[in-house]
Structure formats: C-alpha cells, structure tokens
C-alpha cells in the first residue's frame, strides 16, 4: 500500500521553520487544492498524481521518499503482518 505521510511532513515543516502551516496555507504555497490536501491527509487510499506529490514536496521542502511510504499489502504501520493476511 502506498501511504502519503502528509501530516508528518507538515509537522516536520513546522518544526524546522517555526511557522504554523494550515491546509489552507499549504494550498496557497503548493498550488494544490485544499480539498485534495484534506483528502491526502485523511484518506489512506487517496490516489494522488505525481504532479501533486511534486508540488507538495516543493512546498514542504522534502523529498518524495520523505512524503510517500510503501508498505506491502497486509502490513501494518508498525511493520508487522495483520492477523489473517497472506504472505506477500
């Protein structure tokens, strides 16, 4: 599963810059619609385009590897297999 770590990158931006960054602020900085940003932050399976990922990386000062995470299907956030999942 592909996971966009938008909330984590917003927190990292805030920590590094000392500035509060709202979804509306990020929309202005990145040129990405606020609704898209909200969907990325709240819906795990939201399908973002590479152009959107590129704009967010530029606005947040991070790399794609920072923003996007790959986890094999059936793996939890902690890296363990979900009960009943089949080996990948």
C-alpha positions as CSV (number, residue, x, y, z in Angstrom):
1,X,0.0,0.0,0.0
2,X,1.2,3.5,-0.8
3,X,0.8,5.9,2.1
4,X,1.2,9.7,1.8
5,X,2.7,11.0,5.0
6,X,1.4,14.5,4.7
7,X,0.6,15.2,8.3
8,X,4.1,14.1,9.4
9,X,5.7,16.3,6.7
10,X,3.6,19.3,7.8
11,X,4.7,18.8,11.4
12,X,8.4,18.5,10.2
13,X,8.0,21.7,8.2
14,X,6.5,23.5,11.2
15,X,9.3,22.2,13.5
16,X,12.0,23.3,11.0
17,X,10.5,26.6,10.1
18,X,8.9,27.6,13.4
19,X,5.8,28.5,11.3
20,X,2.3,27.1,11.8
21,X,1.1,25.6,8.4
22,X,-2.6,25.0,7.9
23,X,-4.1,23.1,5.0
24,X,-5.2,26.5,3.5
25,X,-1.6,27.8,3.8
26,X,-0.2,24.7,2.2
27,X,-2.8,25.0,-0.7
28,X,-1.5,28.5,-1.4
29,X,2.2,27.6,-1.1
30,X,1.8,24.5,-3.3
31,X,-0.9,25.3,-5.8
32,X,-2.7,22.1,-4.8
33,X,-6.4,22.4,-4.0
34,X,-7.3,22.4,-0.3
35,X,-9.8,19.6,-0.8
36,X,-7.0,17.5,-2.3
37,X,-4.7,18.2,0.7
38,X,-7.5,17.3,3.1
39,X,-8.2,14.1,1.3
40,X,-4.5,13.2,1.3
41,X,-4.2,13.9,5.0
42,X,-7.3,11.9,6.0
43,X,-7.9,9.1,3.4
44,X,-5.3,6.4,3.4
45,X,-6.1,5.1,-0.1
46,X,-6.4,8.5,-1.8
47,X,-4.7,8.3,-5.2
48,X,-2.5,11.4,-5.7
49,X,-0.8,12.2,-9.0
50,X,2.9,12.6,-9.2
51,X,2.4,16.2,-10.1
52,X,0.6,16.7,-6.8
53,X,3.3,14.9,-4.9
54,X,5.9,17.1,-6.7
55,X,4.1,20.3,-5.7
56,X,3.8,19.2,-2.1
57,X,7.4,18.2,-1.9
58,X,8.5,21.6,-3.2
59,X,6.2,23.5,-0.8
60,X,7.3,21.4,2.2
61,X,11.0,21.2,1.3
62,X,11.0,17.5,1.4
63,X,11.8,14.6,-0.9
64,X,9.3,12.1,-2.4
65,X,10.9,9.5,-0.2
66,X,10.0,11.6,2.9
67,X,6.4,12.2,1.8
68,X,5.5,8.8,0.3
69,X,5.9,5.4,2.0
70,X,5.4,1.9,0.6
71,X,4.2,-0.9,2.7
72,X,3.4,-4.3,1.3
73,X,-0.2,-5.2,1.3
74,X,-1.3,-6.7,4.6
75,X,1.5,-5.0,6.6
76,X,0.5,-2.6,9.4
77,X,2.1,0.8,10.1
78,X,4.4,-0.9,12.7
79,X,5.8,-3.3,10.1
80,X,4.0,-6.4,11.3
81,X,1.6,-8.6,9.4
82,X,-2.1,-8.2,10.0
83,X,-3.7,-11.3,11.5
84,X,-5.1,-13.5,8.8
85,X,-3.1,-11.8,6.0
86,X,-1.5,-14.0,3.4
87,X,2.3,-13.8,2.9
88,X,3.3,-11.4,0.2
